[in-house]
Amino acid sequence: MKFNKVLFIALYTLSTMAIADSPRLNLPLYGKGEVSGESRSSNLNFRENIHDSLVKSGRVALTFDDGPGKYTAKLVDILDQYNVKATFFILKKNVRTKSRRDLVIRMIQNGHIIASHTVNHANSNKLEKPVFEKEVRDSLQFVLDLYAEAGVDPYFFFRFPYAAHGLREDYHHFDSMRDVSLELLGDNCLFYSFWDQDTVDWAVGSNSKRFAITQAELESNLLAQFKPNQQLTTTEMNDQGRMYVKREVISEALKGGVVLMHDIKPKTVDSVRVFLEAHQNFKDDNPDQALEFVTLAEVQEYFLPRGNQCIANSHEEVLLD
Ligand SMILES: [Zn+2]
């Protein structure tokens, strides 16, 4: 996927009026086949809500998937050192010990966003409907419980493992998410997020030579956010549908984006330190060109249902702001 693909953060319709409009979903395609909402489901009431990318906006949302893991605490220390808040799409299965739970609660209290990446990181396109809905429901309820324990009003973000969605013949994932949202939170309360820049950190230290990128290449991917003439390593699909690694030097800095990383990778944590230290030095010399680090919840134009009444834990009413 190209790094500069438009960022898609979509959300549930704000009113039933959108059902009448029934706009076609215009989502990125992953894997084989087309996402065809109308043919897969008669029950879509998502409003088309595709925004411009954060690339060139000067704002960067660092997002970390698949944690928490044994390097997450170190990463949070680095982020805190530079006063950078990030968004973490966690797996419920990775929060089994008290120390992990305490860490996540501290992260919430420190202003990081905790979001759902399901319980088990299964490929949604391979899940029967009840299993997928259980993954969403259980992970979302878990995130809500963490926010309640932290004493912080929750945010409701979701990211599909492998970005896999929309390829079922028998149901559409968005219908299920809407139903779970209605059940746990109220209507229109669950956001899903993709990304602008895949750093390909999942291939750092990979056993697969076909995908392996070096730590220096990962650092360069991050430095390209504010430095011109950096090598950018991305993945692309060839004509046979096989993914390959593409390397190119980009003359202009990216200057913004929702950035995909994984806090379970030690080299990611090291690269974030290099990136934030270099950015701090850059900021000292060029304060007007510095990046602004935001969480997804701070990207207000992506967050349309402000004032929408969402219900946490079926009892307590939460006002999204
Ligand atoms: Zn993942």
py3Dmol code that shows the C-alpha trace and the ligand (Angstrom):
import py3Dmol

protein = """\
ATOM      1  CA  MET A   1       0.000   0.000   0.000  1.00  0.00           C
ATOM      2  CA  LYS A   2       1.283   3.418  -0.849  1.00  0.00           C
ATOM      3  CA  PHE A   3       2.285   5.563   2.084  1.00  0.00           C
ATOM      4  CA  ASN A   4       0.422   8.525   0.723  1.00  0.00           C
ATOM      5  CA  LYS A   5      -2.851   6.799   0.285  1.00  0.00           C
ATOM      6  CA  VAL A   6      -5.622   8.840   1.679  1.00  0.00           C
ATOM      7  CA  LEU A   7      -6.260   8.257   5.327  1.00  0.00           C
ATOM      8  CA  PHE A   8      -9.556   6.672   5.995  1.00  0.00           C
ATOM      9  CA  ILE A   9     -11.194   7.162   9.287  1.00  0.00           C
ATOM     10  CA  ALA A  10     -14.852   6.453   8.939  1.00  0.00           C
ATOM     11  CA  LEU A  11     -17.589   6.454  11.436  1.00  0.00           C
ATOM     12  CA  TYR A  12     -21.098   5.382  11.866  1.00  0.00           C
ATOM     13  CA  THR A  13     -23.861   7.496  10.505  1.00  0.00           C
ATOM     14  CA  LEU A  14     -25.112  10.207  12.724  1.00  0.00           C
ATOM     15  CA  SER A  15     -28.703   9.758  11.821  1.00  0.00           C
ATOM     16  CA  THR A  16     -30.959   7.368  10.023  1.00  0.00           C
ATOM     17  CA  MET A  17     -31.228   9.938   7.260  1.00  0.00           C
ATOM     18  CA  ALA A  18     -28.042   8.514   5.829  1.00  0.00           C
ATOM     19  CA  ILE A  19     -29.799   5.208   5.243  1.00  0.00           C
ATOM     20  CA  ALA A  20     -31.895   6.858   2.592  1.00  0.00           C
ATOM     21  CA  ASP A  21     -28.771   8.172   0.890  1.00  0.00           C
ATOM     22  CA  SER A  22     -27.029   4.812   1.233  1.00  0.00           C
ATOM     23  CA  PRO A  23     -23.741   6.075  -0.159  1.00  0.00           C
ATOM     24  CA  ARG A  24     -21.350   3.503  -1.504  1.00  0.00           C
ATOM     25  CA  LEU A  25     -18.426   2.673   0.667  1.00  0.00           C
ATOM     26  CA  ASN A  26     -15.225   3.802  -0.875  1.00  0.00           C
ATOM     27  CA  LEU A  27     -12.596   1.962   1.041  1.00  0.00           C
ATOM     28  CA  PRO A  28      -9.122   0.741   0.295  1.00  0.00           C
ATOM     29  CA  LEU A  29      -8.938  -2.788  -1.016  1.00  0.00           C
ATOM     30  CA  TYR A  30      -6.864  -5.334   0.759  1.00  0.00           C
ATOM     31  CA  GLY A  31      -6.336  -8.777  -0.636  1.00  0.00           C
ATOM     32  CA  LYS A  32      -8.263 -10.227  -3.503  1.00  0.00           C
ATOM     33  CA  GLY A  33     -11.648  -9.166  -4.661  1.00  0.00           C
ATOM     34  CA  GLU A  34     -13.569  -5.977  -4.314  1.00  0.00           C
ATOM     35  CA  VAL A  35     -15.353  -4.576  -1.356  1.00  0.00           C
ATOM     36  CA  SER A  36     -18.841  -4.132  -2.603  1.00  0.00           C
ATOM     37  CA  GLY A  37     -20.962  -3.010   0.275  1.00  0.00           C
ATOM     38  CA  GLU A  38     -24.212  -3.049  -1.642  1.00  0.00           C
ATOM     39  CA  SER A  39     -23.822  -6.598  -2.847  1.00  0.00           C
ATOM     40  CA  ARG A  40     -22.563  -7.923   0.468  1.00  0.00           C
ATOM     41  CA  SER A  41     -25.100  -6.315   2.678  1.00  0.00           C
ATOM     42  CA  SER A  42     -28.414  -4.597   2.531  1.00  0.00           C
ATOM     43  CA  ASN A  43     -27.913  -3.171   5.950  1.00  0.00           C
ATOM     44  CA  LEU A  44     -25.121  -0.625   5.568  1.00  0.00           C
ATOM     45  CA  ASN A  45     -25.834   2.764   6.924  1.00  0.00           C
ATOM     46  CA  PHE A  46     -22.316   4.054   7.043  1.00  0.00           C
ATOM     47  CA  ARG A  47     -21.945   7.553   5.903  1.00  0.00           C
ATOM     48  CA  GLU A  48     -19.181   8.061   3.430  1.00  0.00           C
ATOM     49  CA  ASN A  49     -16.723  10.040   5.384  1.00  0.00           C
ATOM     50  CA  ILE A  50     -13.389  10.004   3.686  1.00  0.00           C
ATOM     51  CA  HIS A  51     -11.017  12.717   4.685  1.00  0.00           C
ATOM     52  CA  ASP A  52      -7.887  14.055   3.250  1.00  0.00           C
ATOM     53  CA  SER A  53      -4.701  12.501   4.444  1.00  0.00           C
ATOM     54  CA  LEU A  54      -2.728  14.039   7.294  1.00  0.00           C
ATOM     55  CA  VAL A  55       0.302  14.013   4.969  1.00  0.00           C
ATOM     56  CA  LYS A  56       1.520  17.612   4.505  1.00  0.00           C
ATOM     57  CA  SER A  57      -0.699  18.788   7.356  1.00  0.00           C
ATOM     58  CA  GLY A  58       2.233  19.137   9.738  1.00  0.00           C
ATOM     59  CA  ARG A  59       0.445  16.826  12.161  1.00  0.00           C
ATOM     60  CA  VAL A  60       1.636  13.324  12.950  1.00  0.00           C
ATOM     61  CA  ALA A  61      -0.366  10.685  14.781  1.00  0.00           C
ATOM     62  CA  LEU A  62       1.982   7.938  15.940  1.00  0.00           C
ATOM     63  CA  THR A  63      -0.001   4.702  16.257  1.00  0.00           C
ATOM     64  CA  PHE A  64       1.261   1.426  17.695  1.00  0.00           C
ATOM     65  CA  ASP A  65      -0.473  -1.922  17.110  1.00  0.00           C
ATOM     66  CA  ASP A  66      -0.318  -5.413  18.615  1.00  0.00           C
ATOM     67  CA  GLY A  67       0.859  -4.507  22.132  1.00  0.00           C
ATOM     68  CA  PRO A  68       1.258  -4.076  24.895  1.00  0.00           C
ATOM     69  CA  GLY A  69       4.462  -6.070  24.962  1.00  0.00           C
ATOM     70  CA  LYS A  70       7.693  -6.190  26.879  1.00  0.00           C
ATOM     71  CA  TYR A  71       9.056  -3.055  25.175  1.00  0.00           C
ATOM     72  CA  THR A  72       5.944  -0.912  25.611  1.00  0.00           C
ATOM     73  CA  ALA A  73       6.982   0.574  28.973  1.00  0.00           C
ATOM     74  CA  LYS A  74      10.300   1.663  27.473  1.00  0.00           C
ATOM     75  CA  LEU A  75       8.508   3.233  24.523  1.00  0.00           C
ATOM     76  CA  VAL A  76       6.128   5.102  26.817  1.00  0.00           C
ATOM     77  CA  ASP A  77       9.126   6.471  28.749  1.00  0.00           C
ATOM     78  CA  ILE A  78      10.596   7.771  25.481  1.00  0.00           C
ATOM     79  CA  LEU A  79       7.289   9.321  24.406  1.00  0.00           C
ATOM     80  CA  ASP A  80       6.862  10.938  27.817  1.00  0.00           C
ATOM     81  CA  GLN A  81      10.416  12.297  27.661  1.00  0.00           C
ATOM     82  CA  TYR A  82       9.474  14.235  24.515  1.00  0.00           C
ATOM     83  CA  ASN A  83       5.905  14.907  25.690  1.00  0.00           C
ATOM     84  CA  VAL A  84       4.460  13.046  22.712  1.00  0.00           C
ATOM     85  CA  LYS A  85       1.057  11.388  23.044  1.00  0.00           C
ATOM     86  CA  ALA A  86       0.314   8.364  20.884  1.00  0.00           C
ATOM     87  CA  THR A  87      -2.533   5.996  20.032  1.00  0.00           C
ATOM     88  CA  PHE A  88      -2.162   2.315  20.939  1.00  0.00           C
ATOM     89  CA  PHE A  89      -4.316  -0.366  19.283  1.00  0.00           C
ATOM     90  CA  ILE A  90      -3.983  -3.108  21.861  1.00  0.00           C
ATOM     91  CA  LEU A  91      -4.816  -6.806  21.880  1.00  0.00           C
ATOM     92  CA  LYS A  92      -6.813  -7.945  24.873  1.00  0.00           C
ATOM     93  CA  LYS A  93      -4.833 -11.200  24.951  1.00  0.00           C
ATOM     94  CA  ASN A  94      -1.695  -9.201  25.739  1.00  0.00           C
ATOM     95  CA  VAL A  95      -3.066  -7.687  28.947  1.00  0.00           C
ATOM     96  CA  ARG A  96      -3.219 -10.753  31.152  1.00  0.00           C
ATOM     97  CA  THR A  97      -0.923  -9.707  34.000  1.00  0.00           C
ATOM     98  CA  LYS A  98      -1.438  -7.035  36.613  1.00  0.00           C
ATOM     99  CA  SER A  99       1.737  -5.226  35.581  1.00  0.00           C
ATOM    100  CA  ARG A 100       0.532  -4.975  31.965  1.00  0.00           C
ATOM    101  CA  ARG A 101      -2.874  -3.760  33.116  1.00  0.00           C
ATOM    102  CA  ASP A 102      -1.287  -1.184  35.407  1.00  0.00           C
ATOM    103  CA  LEU A 103       0.906   0.000  32.539  1.00  0.00           C
ATOM    104  CA  VAL A 104      -2.067   0.483  30.205  1.00  0.00           C
ATOM    105  CA  ILE A 105      -4.004   2.351  32.883  1.00  0.00           C
ATOM    106  CA  ARG A 106      -1.017   4.648  33.463  1.00  0.00           C
ATOM    107  CA  MET A 107      -0.833   5.242  29.701  1.00  0.00           C
ATOM    108  CA  ILE A 108      -4.490   6.306  29.651  1.00  0.00           C
ATOM    109  CA  GLN A 109      -3.952   8.595  32.611  1.00  0.00           C
ATOM    110  CA  ASN A 110      -0.900  10.121  30.879  1.00  0.00           C
ATOM    111  CA  GLY A 111      -2.989  11.099  27.848  1.00  0.00           C
ATOM    112  CA  HIS A 112      -2.244   8.268  25.446  1.00  0.00           C
ATOM    113  CA  ILE A 113      -5.218   6.760  23.626  1.00  0.00           C
ATOM    114  CA  ILE A 114      -5.934   3.078  24.113  1.00  0.00           C
ATOM    115  CA  ALA A 115      -7.976   1.471  21.351  1.00  0.00           C
ATOM    116  CA  SER A 116      -9.121  -1.952  20.235  1.00  0.00           C
ATOM    117  CA  HIS A 117      -7.203  -4.160  17.814  1.00  0.00           C
ATOM    118  CA  THR A 118      -9.412  -7.165  18.774  1.00  0.00           C
ATOM    119  CA  VAL A 119      -8.729  -9.887  21.331  1.00  0.00           C
ATOM    120  CA  ASN A 120      -6.673 -12.368  19.325  1.00  0.00           C
ATOM    121  CA  HIS A 121      -5.474 -10.614  16.158  1.00  0.00           C
ATOM    122  CA  ALA A 122      -7.356 -13.000  13.890  1.00  0.00           C
ATOM    123  CA  ASN A 123      -7.924 -12.135  10.235  1.00  0.00           C
ATOM    124  CA  SER A 124     -11.481 -10.757  10.188  1.00  0.00           C
ATOM    125  CA  ASN A 125     -12.050 -11.976   6.641  1.00  0.00           C
ATOM    126  CA  LYS A 126     -11.699 -15.543   7.928  1.00  0.00           C
ATOM    127  CA  LEU A 127     -14.072 -15.188  10.884  1.00  0.00           C
ATOM    128  CA  GLU A 128     -17.674 -16.281  11.035  1.00  0.00           C
ATOM    129  CA  LYS A 129     -19.986 -13.467  12.020  1.00  0.00           C
ATOM    130  CA  PRO A 130     -20.541 -14.449  15.691  1.00  0.00           C
ATOM    131  CA  VAL A 131     -16.789 -14.884  16.193  1.00  0.00           C
ATOM    132  CA  PHE A 132     -15.947 -11.514  14.649  1.00  0.00           C
ATOM    133  CA  GLU A 133     -18.623  -9.794  16.709  1.00  0.00           C
ATOM    134  CA  LYS A 134     -17.292 -11.447  19.855  1.00  0.00           C
ATOM    135  CA  GLU A 135     -13.794 -10.168  19.014  1.00  0.00           C
ATOM    136  CA  VAL A 136     -15.121  -6.624  18.648  1.00  0.00           C
ATOM    137  CA  ARG A 137     -17.456  -6.780  21.639  1.00  0.00           C
ATOM    138  CA  ASP A 138     -14.995  -8.357  24.075  1.00  0.00           C
ATOM    139  CA  SER A 139     -12.090  -6.109  23.115  1.00  0.00           C
ATOM    140  CA  LEU A 140     -14.214  -2.979  23.175  1.00  0.00           C
ATOM    141  CA  GLN A 141     -15.707  -3.828  26.554  1.00  0.00           C
ATOM    142  CA  PHE A 142     -12.194  -4.483  27.811  1.00  0.00           C
ATOM    143  CA  VAL A 143     -11.009  -1.072  26.640  1.00  0.00           C
ATOM    144  CA  LEU A 144     -14.049   0.519  28.288  1.00  0.00           C
ATOM    145  CA  ASP A 145     -13.231  -1.228  31.560  1.00  0.00           C
ATOM    146  CA  LEU A 146      -9.650   0.047  31.392  1.00  0.00           C
ATOM    147  CA  TYR A 147     -10.840   3.622  30.886  1.00  0.00           C
ATOM    148  CA  ALA A 148     -13.307   3.244  33.762  1.00  0.00           C
ATOM    149  CA  GLU A 149     -10.543   1.978  36.035  1.00  0.00           C
ATOM    150  CA  ALA A 150      -8.297   4.834  34.918  1.00  0.00           C
ATOM    151  CA  GLY A 151     -11.054   7.329  35.685  1.00  0.00           C
ATOM    152  CA  VAL A 152     -10.857   8.834  32.195  1.00  0.00           C
ATOM    153  CA  ASP A 153     -13.696   9.309  29.673  1.00  0.00           C
ATOM    154  CA  PRO A 154     -13.192   6.708  26.953  1.00  0.00           C
ATOM    155  CA  TYR A 155     -12.562   7.003  23.239  1.00  0.00           C
ATOM    156  CA  PHE A 156     -13.744   4.330  20.880  1.00  0.00           C
ATOM    157  CA  PHE A 157     -11.335   3.476  18.100  1.00  0.00           C
ATOM    158  CA  PHE A 158     -10.881   0.177  16.299  1.00  0.00           C
ATOM    159  CA  ARG A 159      -8.304  -1.088  13.805  1.00  0.00           C
ATOM    160  CA  PHE A 160      -8.645  -4.311  11.805  1.00  0.00           C
ATOM    161  CA  PRO A 161      -5.737  -6.756  12.173  1.00  0.00           C
ATOM    162  CA  TYR A 162      -3.970  -6.943   8.796  1.00  0.00           C
ATOM    163  CA  ALA A 163      -6.458  -4.238   7.731  1.00  0.00           C
ATOM    164  CA  ALA A 164      -8.582  -7.262   6.774  1.00  0.00           C
ATOM    165  CA  HIS A 165     -12.213  -6.378   6.318  1.00  0.00           C
ATOM    166  CA  GLY A 166     -15.070  -6.367   3.874  1.00  0.00           C
ATOM    167  CA  LEU A 167     -14.346  -9.579   1.984  1.00  0.00           C
ATOM    168  CA  ARG A 168     -17.003 -11.787   3.553  1.00  0.00           C
ATOM    169  CA  GLU A 169     -19.799 -13.019   1.347  1.00  0.00           C
ATOM    170  CA  ASP A 170     -22.209 -13.639   4.209  1.00  0.00           C
ATOM    171  CA  TYR A 171     -21.987 -10.428   6.233  1.00  0.00           C
ATOM    172  CA  HIS A 172     -20.208  -7.102   6.251  1.00  0.00           C
ATOM    173  CA  HIS A 173     -17.833  -6.269   9.070  1.00  0.00           C
ATOM    174  CA  PHE A 174     -19.134  -2.732   9.304  1.00  0.00           C
ATOM    175  CA  ASP A 175     -22.669  -3.961   9.934  1.00  0.00           C
ATOM    176  CA  SER A 176     -21.372  -6.038  12.810  1.00  0.00           C
ATOM    177  CA  MET A 177     -19.383  -3.147  14.220  1.00  0.00           C
ATOM    178  CA  ARG A 178     -22.397  -0.906  14.050  1.00  0.00           C
ATOM    179  CA  ASP A 179     -24.463  -3.522  15.908  1.00  0.00           C
ATOM    180  CA  VAL A 180     -21.829  -3.918  18.626  1.00  0.00           C
ATOM    181  CA  SER A 181     -21.547  -0.154  18.928  1.00  0.00           C
ATOM    182  CA  LEU A 182     -25.292   0.101  19.364  1.00  0.00           C
ATOM    183  CA  GLU A 183     -25.236  -2.625  21.975  1.00  0.00           C
ATOM    184  CA  LEU A 184     -22.344  -1.309  24.083  1.00  0.00           C
ATOM    185  CA  LEU A 185     -22.017   2.391  23.367  1.00  0.00           C
ATOM    186  CA  GLY A 186     -24.944   3.716  21.423  1.00  0.00           C
ATOM    187  CA  ASP A 187     -25.229   4.437  17.743  1.00  0.00           C
ATOM    188  CA  ASN A 188     -22.400   6.019  15.746  1.00  0.00           C
ATOM    189  CA  CYS A 189     -19.822   5.690  18.493  1.00  0.00           C
ATOM    190  CA  LEU A 190     -17.095   3.446  17.074  1.00  0.00           C
ATOM    191  CA  PHE A 191     -14.387   4.802  14.784  1.00  0.00           C
ATOM    192  CA  TYR A 192     -12.085   2.728  12.657  1.00  0.00           C
ATOM    193  CA  SER A 193      -8.690   3.872  11.534  1.00  0.00           C
ATOM    194  CA  PHE A 194      -6.262   2.870   8.838  1.00  0.00           C
ATOM    195  CA  TRP A 195      -3.045   4.830   8.258  1.00  0.00           C
ATOM    196  CA  ASP A 196      -1.127   7.105   5.903  1.00  0.00           C
ATOM    197  CA  GLN A 197       2.331   5.651   6.380  1.00  0.00           C
ATOM    198  CA  ASP A 198       3.130   2.011   6.998  1.00  0.00           C
ATOM    199  CA  THR A 199       6.675   2.170   8.379  1.00  0.00           C
ATOM    200  CA  VAL A 200       7.117  -1.540   7.513  1.00  0.00           C
ATOM    201  CA  ASP A 201       8.542  -2.007  11.008  1.00  0.00           C
ATOM    202  CA  TRP A 202       6.834  -5.406  11.056  1.00  0.00           C
ATOM    203  CA  ALA A 203       9.554  -6.512   8.608  1.00  0.00           C
ATOM    204  CA  VAL A 204      12.462  -5.291  10.730  1.00  0.00           C
ATOM    205  CA  GLY A 205      14.271  -8.349  12.043  1.00  0.00           C
ATOM    206  CA  SER A 206      11.882 -10.486  10.079  1.00  0.00           C
ATOM    207  CA  ASN A 207      12.941 -14.011   9.201  1.00  0.00           C
ATOM    208  CA  SER A 208      11.541 -13.494   5.753  1.00  0.00           C
ATOM    209  CA  LYS A 209      14.278 -12.085   3.522  1.00  0.00           C
ATOM    210  CA  ARG A 210      11.692 -11.069   0.976  1.00  0.00           C
ATOM    211  CA  PHE A 211      10.315  -8.443   3.347  1.00  0.00           C
ATOM    212  CA  ALA A 212      13.271  -7.643   5.574  1.00  0.00           C
ATOM    213  CA  ILE A 213      14.169  -3.999   6.023  1.00  0.00           C
ATOM    214  CA  THR A 214      17.003  -2.780   8.208  1.00  0.00           C
ATOM    215  CA  GLN A 215      16.775  -0.676  11.317  1.00  0.00           C
ATOM    216  CA  ALA A 216      18.514   2.159   9.440  1.00  0.00           C
ATOM    217  CA  GLU A 217      15.776   1.974   6.807  1.00  0.00           C
ATOM    218  CA  LEU A 218      13.119   2.096   9.490  1.00  0.00           C
ATOM    219  CA  GLU A 219      14.757   5.150  11.035  1.00  0.00           C
ATOM    220  CA  SER A 220      14.919   6.760   7.605  1.00  0.00           C
ATOM    221  CA  ASN A 221      11.189   6.104   7.151  1.00  0.00           C
ATOM    222  CA  LEU A 222      10.486   8.046  10.337  1.00  0.00           C
ATOM    223  CA  LEU A 223      13.009  10.814   9.648  1.00  0.00           C
ATOM    224  CA  ALA A 224      11.321  11.310   6.257  1.00  0.00           C
ATOM    225  CA  GLN A 225       8.499  12.872   8.229  1.00  0.00           C
ATOM    226  CA  PHE A 226      10.503  16.097   8.549  1.00  0.00           C
ATOM    227  CA  LYS A 227      13.763  15.626   6.594  1.00  0.00           C
ATOM    228  CA  PRO A 228      13.953  15.938   2.798  1.00  0.00           C
ATOM    229  CA  ASN A 229      15.883  13.486   0.610  1.00  0.00           C
ATOM    230  CA  GLN A 230      15.313  10.479   2.839  1.00  0.00           C
ATOM    231  CA  GLN A 231      15.021   6.944   1.612  1.00  0.00           C
ATOM    232  CA  LEU A 232      11.476   5.695   2.037  1.00  0.00           C
ATOM    233  CA  THR A 233      10.837   1.962   2.244  1.00  0.00           C
ATOM    234  CA  THR A 234       7.310   0.835   1.499  1.00  0.00           C
ATOM    235  CA  THR A 235       5.554  -2.304   0.321  1.00  0.00           C
ATOM    236  CA  GLU A 236       3.743  -2.624  -2.972  1.00  0.00           C
ATOM    237  CA  MET A 237       1.834  -5.345  -4.768  1.00  0.00           C
ATOM    238  CA  ASN A 238       3.188  -6.650  -8.059  1.00  0.00           C
ATOM    239  CA  ASP A 239       0.984  -7.750 -10.953  1.00  0.00           C
ATOM    240  CA  GLN A 240       0.763 -11.253  -9.505  1.00  0.00           C
ATOM    241  CA  GLY A 241      -0.611  -9.885  -6.243  1.00  0.00           C
ATOM    242  CA  ARG A 242       2.621 -10.577  -4.370  1.00  0.00           C
ATOM    243  CA  MET A 243       3.899  -7.990  -1.975  1.00  0.00           C
ATOM    244  CA  TYR A 244       7.401  -6.638  -2.449  1.00  0.00           C
ATOM    245  CA  VAL A 245       9.554  -4.009  -0.760  1.00  0.00           C
ATOM    246  CA  LYS A 246      10.069  -0.787  -2.646  1.00  0.00           C
ATOM    247  CA  ARG A 247      12.798   1.729  -1.847  1.00  0.00           C
ATOM    248  CA  GLU A 248      12.909   5.274  -3.165  1.00  0.00           C
ATOM    249  CA  VAL A 249      14.404   8.580  -2.127  1.00  0.00           C
ATOM    250  CA  ILE A 250      11.775  11.253  -1.665  1.00  0.00           C
ATOM    251  CA  SER A 251      12.902  14.816  -2.126  1.00  0.00           C
ATOM    252  CA  GLU A 252      10.253  16.389   0.093  1.00  0.00           C
ATOM    253  CA  ALA A 253       9.497  15.467   3.671  1.00  0.00           C
ATOM    254  CA  LEU A 254       6.131  13.837   4.361  1.00  0.00           C
ATOM    255  CA  LYS A 255       5.207  16.478   6.925  1.00  0.00           C
ATOM    256  CA  GLY A 256       2.421  14.599   8.607  1.00  0.00           C
ATOM    257  CA  GLY A 257       0.351  11.442   8.604  1.00  0.00           C
ATOM    258  CA  VAL A 258      -1.120   8.642  10.648  1.00  0.00           C
ATOM    259  CA  VAL A 259       1.932   6.432  11.118  1.00  0.00           C
ATOM    260  CA  LEU A 260       1.629   2.674  11.616  1.00  0.00           C
ATOM    261  CA  MET A 261       4.121   0.985  13.941  1.00  0.00           C
ATOM    262  CA  HIS A 262       4.236  -1.948  16.370  1.00  0.00           C
ATOM    263  CA  ASP A 263       5.350  -1.535  19.980  1.00  0.00           C
ATOM    264  CA  ILE A 264       6.154  -5.253  20.206  1.00  0.00           C
ATOM    265  CA  LYS A 265       9.268  -4.657  18.064  1.00  0.00           C
ATOM    266  CA  PRO A 266      12.378  -3.559  19.993  1.00  0.00           C
ATOM    267  CA  LYS A 267      13.847  -1.911  16.895  1.00  0.00           C
ATOM    268  CA  THR A 268      10.709   0.173  16.572  1.00  0.00           C
ATOM    269  CA  VAL A 269      11.209   1.503  20.075  1.00  0.00           C
ATOM    270  CA  ASP A 270      14.863   2.308  19.323  1.00  0.00           C
ATOM    271  CA  SER A 271      13.889   3.990  16.063  1.00  0.00           C
ATOM    272  CA  VAL A 272      11.262   6.131  17.754  1.00  0.00           C
ATOM    273  CA  ARG A 273      13.944   7.346  20.156  1.00  0.00           C
ATOM    274  CA  VAL A 274      16.238   8.271  17.248  1.00  0.00           C
ATOM    275  CA  PHE A 275      13.356   9.972  15.455  1.00  0.00           C
ATOM    276  CA  LEU A 276      12.129  12.018  18.417  1.00  0.00           C
ATOM    277  CA  GLU A 277      15.630  13.086  19.408  1.00  0.00           C
ATOM    278  CA  ALA A 278      16.389  14.184  15.839  1.00  0.00           C
ATOM    279  CA  HIS A 279      13.071  15.969  15.631  1.00  0.00           C
ATOM    280  CA  GLN A 280      13.751  17.778  18.898  1.00  0.00           C
ATOM    281  CA  ASN A 281      17.052  19.061  17.476  1.00  0.00           C
ATOM    282  CA  PHE A 282      15.287  20.072  14.270  1.00  0.00           C
ATOM    283  CA  LYS A 283      12.598  21.838  16.275  1.00  0.00           C
ATOM    284  CA  ASP A 284      15.174  23.770  18.263  1.00  0.00           C
ATOM    285  CA  ASP A 285      16.603  25.142  14.998  1.00  0.00           C
ATOM    286  CA  ASN A 286      13.326  25.381  13.039  1.00  0.00           C
ATOM    287  CA  PRO A 287      10.487  25.918  15.488  1.00  0.00           C
ATOM    288  CA  ASP A 288       8.066  27.025  12.764  1.00  0.00           C
ATOM    289  CA  GLN A 289       8.644  23.833  10.744  1.00  0.00           C
ATOM    290  CA  ALA A 290       8.332  21.372  13.600  1.00  0.00           C
ATOM    291  CA  LEU A 291       5.806  18.564  13.477  1.00  0.00           C
ATOM    292  CA  GLU A 292       2.857  18.557  15.834  1.00  0.00           C
ATOM    293  CA  PHE A 293       2.256  15.174  17.436  1.00  0.00           C
ATOM    294  CA  VAL A 294      -1.392  14.331  17.987  1.00  0.00           C
ATOM    295  CA  THR A 295      -3.516  11.386  19.018  1.00  0.00           C
ATOM    296  CA  LEU A 296      -6.375  10.293  16.779  1.00  0.00           C
ATOM    297  CA  ALA A 297      -8.760  11.842  19.276  1.00  0.00           C
ATOM    298  CA  GLU A 298      -7.141  15.237  18.699  1.00  0.00           C
ATOM    299  CA  VAL A 299      -7.724  15.205  14.968  1.00  0.00           C
ATOM    300  CA  GLN A 300     -10.969  17.023  15.450  1.00  0.00           C
ATOM    301  CA  GLU A 301     -12.067  17.194  11.849  1.00  0.00           C
ATOM    302  CA  TYR A 302     -11.977  13.399  11.810  1.00  0.00           C
ATOM    303  CA  PHE A 303     -14.165  13.272  14.818  1.00  0.00           C
ATOM    304  CA  LEU A 304     -17.537  14.376  13.592  1.00  0.00           C
ATOM    305  CA  PRO A 305     -19.962  13.139  16.210  1.00  0.00           C
ATOM    306  CA  ARG A 306     -18.828  15.607  18.799  1.00  0.00           C
ATOM    307  CA  GLY A 307     -21.612  16.018  21.250  1.00  0.00           C
ATOM    308  CA  ASN A 308     -22.998  12.639  20.282  1.00  0.00           C
ATOM    309  CA  GLN A 309     -24.286  10.817  23.319  1.00  0.00           C
ATOM    310  CA  CYS A 310     -22.470   7.535  23.672  1.00  0.00           C
ATOM    311  CA  ILE A 311     -23.103   5.100  26.446  1.00  0.00           C
ATOM    312  CA  ALA A 312     -20.249   3.375  28.183  1.00  0.00           C
ATOM    313  CA  ASN A 313     -20.839   0.111  30.005  1.00  0.00           C
ATOM    314  CA  SER A 314     -24.541   0.336  29.197  1.00  0.00           C
ATOM    315  CA  HIS A 315     -25.148   2.631  32.126  1.00  0.00           C
ATOM    316  CA  GLU A 316     -23.047   5.713  32.132  1.00  0.00           C
ATOM    317  CA  GLU A 317     -23.509   8.383  29.495  1.00  0.00           C
ATOM    318  CA  VAL A 318     -20.338   9.780  28.013  1.00  0.00           C
ATOM    319  CA  LEU A 319     -20.105  12.912  25.968  1.00  0.00           C
ATOM    320  CA  LEU A 320     -17.478  12.679  23.272  1.00  0.00           C
ATOM    321  CA  ASP A 321     -15.475  15.814  22.972  1.00  0.00           C
TER     322      ASP A 321
END
"""
ligand_1 = """\
1
ZN
Zn -1.888 -5.884 14.145
"""
view = py3Dmol.view(width=600, height=400)
view.addModel(protein, "pdb")
view.setStyle({"model": 0}, {"cartoon": {"style": "trace"}})
view.addModel(ligand_1, "xyz")
view.setStyle({"model": 1}, {"stick": {}})
view.zoomTo()
view.show()
